[in-house]
Amino acid sequence: MKKFGKLCVITDTVIQKKYNHVELAEMAVKGGADIIQLRDKIMPAAELIDIAVKIKKICDKNNVIFIINDRTDAALISDADGVHLGKEDIPVNDARKLLGKYKIIGATAHSLNEALKAERNGADYIGFGHIYQTHSKIKNTKPKGISELRKVCNTVKIPVFPIGGINAGNAKEVMKAGAYGIAVIGSVVKSRSPGKAVKELRKLIYG
């Protein structure tokens, strides 16, 4: 397994239309992203796999981890470094059977109990959120906030990547709460210069 870095950039072509997934991945990698996560909820499988293969090449060239959101099948076929799973996806332990012990499996958690369950089931890291108000996804629940994040970080033993409304103005605050790293969507993909936005976030979290 490749070593985890702290900055995960998630590609998105719904909240912005200026760049495609491959372009976003290229800019994020140039800016210093440690992990690229390909996220597309509506794209047909064949197209997603094609894009995944292209992004995998970019990531491999630069020793960056490549994760696919939700789709264990696409992760398997494209030989991605791993998959990130939500509540509606296949369980972590089943994904492990398919992908093997060397692939990275991340799991979304919205509470301490969910984070502990994901850890017990063999997740390699937790995506915890949403921390702040976010416009990248429609949310029916209140932001979790820093105190909830701190609780999760202090309890689980695997890396925690907070997500949701994280930007240059609050990245240091989430790191101080004990987060291993951060996962970002809107603050990078909607910025005028995604590469510059990544550079700025990298400076903040690595100090």
ABEGO torsion letter per residue (X at the ends): XBBBBABBBBBBAAABAABBAAAAAAAAAAAGBABBBBBBAABBAAAAAAAAAAAAAAAAAAGBBBBBBGBAAAAAAAGBAEBBBBAABBBAAAAAAAAEAABBBBBBBABAAAAAAAAAAGBABBBBOBABBBAABBBABBBAEAAAAAAAAAABABBBBBBGGBBAAAAAAAAAAGBABBBBBAAAAABABAAAAAAAAAAAAAX
